[in-house]
Amino acid sequence: MNGSTPSTVKSAMRTIDIIEYVVARPTGVVAQEIAAGLAIPVSSLSYLLATLVERDYLARDGRRYLPGGALERLASPRIGLSLADKVRPLVKSLRLQLNETASFFVRDGWQLEAIVTETAEQSLRYSISVGTRSPIHCLAAGKALLAALPDTELDGYFTQAALPAFTPSSITDTERLRAELTEVRATGIGRTREEYTPGICGLGMAVMAGDIAIGAFAVAIPLPRFSAELEARAIARLAQAVALFTAAEGPVD
């Protein structure tokens, strides 16, 4: 293998990541945010941004970078993109910013389905495959989505769904889960601690379209790395991902 191949491939991947990151933010983004969001050194980022602007894949307005005219022949209108396509750059950004597994889940009945996932590049990590269905009461994204339901639908969930235990920490008591969902409604953050997978803590936040939760971003963190500082950073990044998605979608009629 030629010695330059790894750096060439890395540069190509970074270029694609930058384009996806900017396209996901149609109001524009500054270089510092791109560097932080994609974990790219500023020295490398400056060269890549200059090249993309020169080729009209990005445009520059003051300090902000926006999608360029050359992308029009390549990109589908946002309205034609699938939900997975819309959230994929934001999930990737979560993973890169935190170096922890990040995912986006939608509700399928009383289960969760992972439609986008990015696995952490650490030896100790959580992994989930796209298409995997999981119990809604045991995952942080599931709790965020349950908490976003109207009371009548939530009552229906407790009437119809069982609460099986997957670990000794799984919540199987209806009143205990209801109390936790009340807290999730107040904070906006779903939390789990070894409730589905031993040794894994989760944080999740729902994405709303009006009064309807269309899905939830989530991160999964191994217990040995879970700390108050990392929890706070993860919550801030989740909130940012939700805000960026909502801003890109625009107001709901």
C-alpha positions as CSV (number, residue, x, y, z in Angstrom):
1,M,0.0,0.0,0.0
2,N,1.3,3.5,-0.9
3,G,2.2,5.4,2.2
4,S,0.1,8.4,1.1
5,T,-3.1,6.4,0.8
6,P,-4.3,6.6,4.4
7,S,-4.0,10.4,4.5
8,T,-5.6,10.7,1.1
9,V,-8.6,8.7,2.2
10,K,-8.8,10.6,5.5
11,S,-8.8,13.9,3.6
12,A,-11.6,12.7,1.3
13,M,-13.7,11.5,4.3
14,R,-13.2,14.9,6.0
15,T,-14.3,16.7,2.8
16,I,-17.5,14.7,2.6
17,D,-18.1,15.2,6.3
18,I,-17.7,19.0,5.9
19,I,-20.1,19.2,3.0
20,E,-22.7,17.1,4.9
21,Y,-22.2,19.3,8.0
22,V,-22.8,22.5,6.1
23,V,-25.7,21.2,4.1
24,A,-27.4,20.3,7.4
25,R,-27.2,23.9,8.4
26,P,-28.7,26.0,5.6
27,T,-28.3,29.3,7.6
28,G,-24.5,28.9,7.6
29,V,-21.9,27.8,10.0
30,V,-18.5,29.3,11.1
31,A,-15.2,27.5,10.7
32,Q,-14.7,27.1,14.5
33,E,-18.0,25.2,14.8
34,I,-17.1,22.9,11.9
35,A,-13.7,22.2,13.5
36,A,-15.3,21.4,16.8
37,G,-18.3,19.5,15.4
38,L,-16.2,17.2,13.2
39,A,-13.0,17.1,15.3
40,I,-10.8,18.4,12.4
41,P,-7.6,20.4,13.2
42,V,-8.0,24.0,12.2
43,S,-4.8,23.8,10.0
44,S,-6.4,21.0,7.9
45,L,-9.8,22.5,7.9
46,S,-8.7,25.8,6.5
47,Y,-7.2,24.1,3.4
48,L,-10.3,22.0,2.8
49,L,-12.7,24.9,3.2
50,A,-10.7,27.1,0.8
51,T,-10.7,24.3,-1.8
52,L,-14.5,23.7,-1.4
53,V,-15.2,27.4,-1.8
54,E,-12.9,27.6,-4.8
55,R,-14.8,24.8,-6.5
56,D,-18.2,26.4,-5.5
57,Y,-19.2,23.4,-3.3
58,L,-19.3,25.9,-0.4
59,A,-20.0,29.6,-0.5
60,R,-18.7,32.1,2.1
61,D,-20.7,35.0,3.5
62,G,-18.5,36.8,5.9
63,R,-17.3,34.2,8.5
64,R,-20.1,31.8,7.7
65,Y,-20.0,28.9,5.2
66,L,-23.1,27.9,3.3
67,P,-23.9,25.3,0.6
68,G,-22.5,26.4,-2.8
69,G,-24.0,26.5,-6.2
70,A,-22.2,23.4,-7.3
71,L,-24.1,21.3,-4.9
72,E,-27.4,22.1,-6.6
73,R,-26.7,19.6,-9.3
74,L,-25.8,16.9,-6.7
75,A,-28.2,17.5,-3.8
76,S,-31.9,16.6,-3.7
77,P,-34.2,19.2,-2.2
78,R,-34.4,18.8,1.6
79,I,-38.1,18.1,1.3
80,G,-37.3,15.0,-0.7
81,L,-34.8,13.6,1.8
82,S,-35.7,10.8,4.1
83,L,-35.6,11.4,7.9
84,A,-32.5,9.2,8.1
85,D,-30.7,11.4,5.5
86,K,-31.7,14.5,7.4
87,V,-30.4,13.4,10.8
88,R,-27.3,11.5,9.6
89,P,-24.9,14.4,9.6
90,L,-26.1,15.4,13.1
91,V,-25.6,11.9,14.4
92,K,-22.1,11.8,13.0
93,S,-21.4,15.1,14.6
94,L,-22.5,13.8,18.0
95,R,-20.2,10.8,17.7
96,L,-17.3,12.9,16.6
97,Q,-17.8,15.5,19.3
98,L,-18.2,13.0,22.1
99,N,-16.3,9.9,20.8
100,E,-19.3,7.9,22.0
101,T,-21.8,5.9,20.1
102,A,-24.6,8.1,18.8
103,S,-27.9,7.1,17.2
104,F,-31.3,8.3,16.0
105,F,-34.4,6.3,16.9
106,V,-38.0,6.3,15.8
107,R,-40.9,4.6,17.5
108,D,-42.4,1.5,15.9
109,G,-45.4,0.7,18.0
110,W,-44.1,0.2,21.5
111,Q,-40.6,-0.5,20.3
112,L,-37.7,1.7,19.1
113,E,-36.0,1.3,15.7
114,A,-32.5,2.6,15.1
115,I,-32.5,4.4,11.7
116,V,-29.0,5.9,11.9
117,T,-26.2,5.0,14.2
118,E,-22.5,5.9,14.5
119,T,-20.3,3.7,16.6
120,A,-17.6,5.1,18.9
121,E,-14.0,4.5,17.9
122,Q,-13.0,3.3,21.3
123,S,-12.1,-0.3,22.4
124,L,-14.8,-0.1,25.1
125,R,-18.0,0.9,23.3
126,Y,-21.7,0.2,22.6
127,S,-22.8,-0.9,19.2
128,I,-26.3,-1.1,17.7
129,S,-27.2,-1.9,14.1
130,V,-29.5,0.1,11.9
131,G,-32.9,-1.6,11.9
132,T,-32.5,-3.0,15.3
133,R,-35.7,-2.9,17.4
134,S,-35.4,-2.4,21.2
135,P,-37.9,-2.1,24.1
136,I,-39.0,1.5,24.5
137,H,-38.9,1.5,28.3
138,C,-35.3,0.5,28.6
139,L,-33.5,3.0,26.3
140,A,-33.0,6.7,26.9
141,A,-34.4,7.6,23.5
142,G,-37.5,5.5,24.4
143,K,-38.1,7.4,27.6
144,A,-37.7,10.7,25.8
145,L,-40.3,9.6,23.2
146,L,-42.7,8.2,25.9
147,A,-42.5,11.4,27.9
148,A,-43.5,13.4,24.7
149,L,-46.7,11.4,24.3
150,P,-50.0,13.0,25.2
151,D,-51.4,11.6,28.5
152,T,-54.1,9.5,26.7
153,E,-51.5,7.8,24.5
154,L,-49.2,7.3,27.5
155,D,-52.1,5.7,29.4
156,G,-52.6,3.4,26.4
157,Y,-49.0,2.4,26.5
158,F,-49.2,1.3,30.1
159,T,-52.4,-0.6,29.4
160,Q,-51.1,-2.4,26.3
161,A,-47.3,-2.9,26.9
162,A,-45.4,-5.1,29.3
163,L,-42.3,-4.0,31.1
164,P,-40.0,-6.9,30.9
165,A,-36.7,-6.9,32.7
166,F,-33.5,-7.2,30.7
167,T,-31.0,-6.5,33.5
168,P,-31.4,-6.2,37.3
169,S,-31.6,-2.4,36.7
170,S,-34.6,-2.5,34.3
171,I,-37.6,-0.6,35.4
172,T,-40.6,-3.0,35.5
173,D,-42.8,-1.1,37.9
174,T,-45.5,1.1,36.2
175,E,-45.6,3.8,38.9
176,R,-41.8,4.0,39.0
177,L,-41.6,4.5,35.2
178,R,-44.4,7.0,35.3
179,A,-42.6,9.0,37.9
180,E,-39.4,9.0,35.8
181,L,-41.3,10.1,32.7
182,T,-42.6,13.0,34.7
183,E,-39.0,14.0,35.3
184,V,-38.2,13.6,31.7
185,R,-41.0,15.9,30.7
186,A,-39.5,18.5,33.0
187,T,-35.9,18.2,31.9
188,G,-36.3,17.0,28.3
189,I,-33.6,14.3,28.9
190,G,-34.2,10.6,29.0
191,R,-31.7,8.6,31.0
192,T,-30.9,5.0,31.5
193,R,-28.2,3.3,33.6
194,E,-27.6,-0.4,32.8
195,E,-31.3,-0.9,32.1
196,Y,-31.0,-2.8,28.8
197,T,-27.3,-3.5,28.5
198,P,-25.0,-4.1,31.5
199,G,-22.3,-1.4,31.8
200,I,-24.0,1.1,29.5
201,C,-25.6,4.4,30.3
202,G,-27.8,6.3,27.9
203,L,-29.0,9.9,27.3
204,G,-31.7,10.8,24.8
205,M,-33.7,13.8,23.6
206,A,-36.8,13.8,21.5
207,V,-37.2,15.8,18.3
208,M,-40.7,17.4,18.0
209,A,-42.7,18.5,14.9
210,G,-45.3,20.6,16.6
211,D,-46.8,18.4,19.3
212,I,-45.6,15.1,17.7
213,A,-42.3,13.5,18.6
214,I,-40.8,12.2,15.3
215,G,-37.8,10.5,16.8
216,A,-35.0,11.0,19.3
217,F,-31.2,11.5,19.3
218,A,-29.3,9.4,21.8
219,V,-25.8,8.6,23.0
220,A,-24.6,5.5,24.8
221,I,-21.7,5.7,27.2
222,P,-19.9,2.8,28.9
223,L,-20.2,3.1,32.7
224,P,-16.4,3.4,33.4
225,R,-16.3,6.6,31.3
226,F,-19.6,8.1,32.5
227,S,-19.1,11.2,34.6
228,A,-21.0,14.3,35.5
229,E,-18.7,16.3,33.1
230,L,-19.3,13.9,30.2
231,E,-23.0,13.8,31.0
232,A,-23.3,17.6,30.8
233,R,-21.3,17.7,27.5
234,A,-23.5,15.0,26.0
235,I,-26.7,16.8,27.1
236,A,-25.5,20.0,25.5
237,R,-24.6,18.3,22.3
238,L,-28.0,16.5,22.2
239,A,-29.8,19.8,22.7
240,Q,-27.7,21.3,19.9
241,A,-28.5,18.5,17.5
242,V,-32.2,18.9,18.2
243,A,-32.1,22.7,17.8
244,L,-30.2,22.4,14.5
245,F,-32.6,19.8,13.1
246,T,-35.6,21.9,14.1
247,A,-34.1,25.1,12.6
248,A,-33.4,23.3,9.3
249,E,-36.9,21.9,9.1
250,G,-38.5,25.4,9.7
251,P,-41.9,26.1,11.3
252,V,-44.6,23.4,11.4
253,D,-48.0,24.4,10.0
